[in-house]
Amino acid sequence: MANKTYLELVNDVLVRLREAEVQTVSQNSYSKLIGKFINDGKRQVEDAWTWNCLRDTITVTTSSGTKNYTLTNSGTRFRIIDVIDDTNDRRLENSTAQAAFEDSLTNSTTDIPYYYAFNGVDSNNDTKVDFIPTPNNTYSIKFRIVKPQSELSSNSTVLTIPEEPVIFYAYAKALAERGEDGGMTASEAYQLYLQSLADHIAIESSRTQPDIIWTD
């Protein structure tokens, strides 16, 4: 079964709050607030686990003498799984921007890259990366990453990650915002969120091997 759209998520929370459903997320100030809570929950859930549905590969093609490259459409919130030189069948190791800077000052030679270092963002807020040493040829470097979905803004946009913990998070925030009203308390709803999140992580982790390589 497909995940809910942004509008469906908002209406799910409104029903739990015993509020009227809306035709669009921006229909009134309260539905817009619930939409904000949905996006807050989405971010929390995305950051809690390396969800398979958020995994992506960005390929960088180097050119001789060029050190700095943009990871197109990466944004800044992604997490690295692995970086592979597909041309030479080898893994690149993470380094620092300082090391890349020092290399550019002290080393005028080019070679096959052994390291990568994040170094700034471009005008689209996509992350830029340096290779060490500076590439001496054309190589295909693949960045395997976990990249969050863009903030939900259109009524018809479908949520990528599991929807239940996102709904429970937004519901708990909404209850806390308006105060207790004789129904479920905000703390009870938040516990539902935590349990739902833990359940979904457990389900997904049972299907995958721990292949995450964390870098500083």
C-alpha positions in Angstrom: 0.0 0.0 0.0 1.4 3.4 -1.0 2.2 6.0 1.7 -0.1 8.9 2.3 0.2 12.2 0.6 0.9 15.4 2.5 -2.8 16.3 2.6 -3.8 12.8 3.7 -1.2 13.0 6.5 -2.6 16.3 7.7 -6.2 15.1 7.6 -5.2 11.9 9.5 -3.9 14.1 12.3 -6.9 16.4 12.2 -9.3 13.4 12.6 -7.4 12.3 15.6 -7.8 15.8 17.1 -11.5 15.6 16.3 -11.2 18.5 13.8 -12.8 18.8 10.4 -10.8 17.5 7.5 -9.6 20.1 4.9 -9.3 20.2 1.1 -5.8 21.7 1.1 -3.1 21.9 3.7 -3.2 25.7 3.5 -7.0 25.9 3.9 -6.7 27.5 7.4 -4.2 28.5 10.0 -4.7 25.3 12.0 -4.2 22.9 9.0 -1.1 24.9 8.1 0.2 24.4 11.7 -0.5 20.6 11.5 1.4 20.7 8.2 4.4 22.2 10.0 4.2 19.4 12.6 4.1 16.8 9.9 7.3 18.2 8.4 8.9 18.3 11.9 8.0 14.7 12.4 9.3 13.8 8.9 12.7 15.3 9.8 12.8 13.5 13.2 12.0 10.1 11.6 14.5 10.6 8.7 17.3 11.5 11.1 16.6 8.5 13.4 17.6 5.8 10.9 19.4 5.1 7.6 16.1 4.2 5.8 16.5 2.1 2.7 13.9 4.2 0.9 16.2 7.3 1.3 19.3 5.7 -0.1 20.8 7.1 -3.3 24.0 7.2 -5.4 25.5 10.4 -6.7 28.2 9.9 -9.3 31.0 12.4 -9.7 33.1 12.3 -12.9 36.5 13.9 -12.3 38.7 15.7 -14.8 42.5 16.0 -14.8 43.7 18.9 -12.6 40.3 19.7 -11.0 40.2 19.2 -7.2 36.7 20.5 -6.2 33.3 19.1 -7.4 29.7 19.5 -6.5 27.5 16.6 -5.3 24.5 17.6 -7.5 21.1 17.4 -5.7 22.8 16.3 -2.5 21.7 19.2 -0.2 23.5 19.3 3.2 21.6 16.8 5.4 22.7 13.6 3.7 24.8 10.9 5.4 27.6 8.9 3.8 27.4 5.1 3.4 30.4 4.6 1.2 32.5 6.4 -1.5 33.8 4.2 -4.3 36.2 4.9 -7.2 34.3 2.8 -9.7 37.0 3.2 -12.3 39.7 1.6 -10.2 37.5 -0.5 -7.9 38.7 0.9 -4.7 37.2 2.8 -1.6 38.1 6.4 -0.9 38.7 7.4 2.7 37.3 10.5 4.4 39.6 13.4 5.2 39.3 17.0 6.3 38.9 20.3 4.4 42.1 21.4 6.1 44.0 18.5 4.7 42.7 19.2 1.2 43.7 22.9 1.6 47.2 22.0 2.7 47.5 19.5 -0.1 46.6 22.2 -2.6 49.4 24.4 -1.2 52.1 21.8 -0.9 51.5 19.3 -3.6 51.4 20.3 -7.2 51.3 16.8 -8.6 48.1 14.9 -9.6 47.3 11.3 -9.1 44.5 8.8 -8.5 42.4 10.2 -5.6 42.7 8.3 -2.3 40.7 10.6 -0.1 37.7 12.9 -0.2 36.9 15.9 2.0 33.7 18.0 2.1 34.5 21.7 1.4 31.7 24.2 1.1 28.4 24.4 -0.7 27.4 25.8 -4.1 24.7 28.4 -4.9 22.0 25.6 -4.8 23.1 24.6 -1.3 24.5 21.4 -2.6 27.6 20.1 -0.9 31.0 20.4 -2.6 33.9 17.9 -2.2 37.6 17.9 -2.7 39.7 14.9 -3.8 43.2 14.2 -2.5 45.4 14.1 -4.4 43.9 16.2 -7.2 42.7 13.8 -9.9 45.1 13.2 -12.9 42.5 11.7 -15.2 38.8 10.9 -15.6 37.4 8.7 -12.8 33.9 7.8 -11.9 33.5 8.3 -8.1 30.2 7.0 -6.6 28.9 8.5 -3.4 26.4 6.1 -1.7 24.3 8.2 0.6 21.2 8.5 2.7 19.4 11.6 1.5 16.3 13.0 3.2 13.2 13.8 1.1 12.6 17.5 0.4 10.2 19.2 2.8 6.6 18.4 2.0 4.8 21.4 0.4 2.4 20.2 -2.2 -0.9 18.5 -1.2 -0.2 15.5 -3.5 3.4 14.9 -2.5 3.7 11.3 -1.1 5.8 10.7 2.0 8.8 8.4 1.4 9.5 7.2 4.9 7.1 5.2 7.1 4.1 7.3 7.8 2.9 6.1 11.2 5.6 7.6 13.4 5.4 10.9 11.5 1.6 11.0 12.2 2.1 10.2 15.9 4.8 12.8 16.2 2.6 15.5 14.7 -0.4 14.4 16.8 1.7 14.6 20.0 2.9 18.1 19.0 -0.6 19.3 18.3 -1.8 18.0 21.6 1.0 19.8 23.4 0.3 23.0 21.5 -3.4 23.2 22.4 -3.3 21.7 25.9 -5.2 18.7 27.3 -8.8 18.3 26.3 -10.0 15.1 28.0 -8.5 12.8 25.4 -5.1 11.3 25.0 -2.3 13.4 26.6 0.6 14.8 24.7 3.0 12.6 26.6 1.0 9.5 25.8 0.9 10.4 22.1 4.7 11.0 22.2 5.2 7.5 23.6 3.2 6.1 20.7 5.5 8.0 18.4 8.6 6.5 20.1 7.2 3.0 20.0 6.1 3.3 16.4 9.5 4.6 15.4 11.3 1.8 17.3 9.0 -0.8 15.7 9.7 0.4 12.1 13.4 0.6 12.7 13.4 -3.0 14.1 11.4 -4.2 11.1 13.8 -2.6 8.6 17.0 -3.6 10.4 15.8 -7.2 10.4 16.0 -7.1 6.6 19.4 -5.5 6.2 23.0 -6.1 7.3 24.8 -3.3 9.2 26.7 -1.8 6.3 26.9 1.8 7.4 30.3 3.3 7.5 30.2 6.4 9.7 32.7 9.2 9.0 33.7 12.2 11.0 
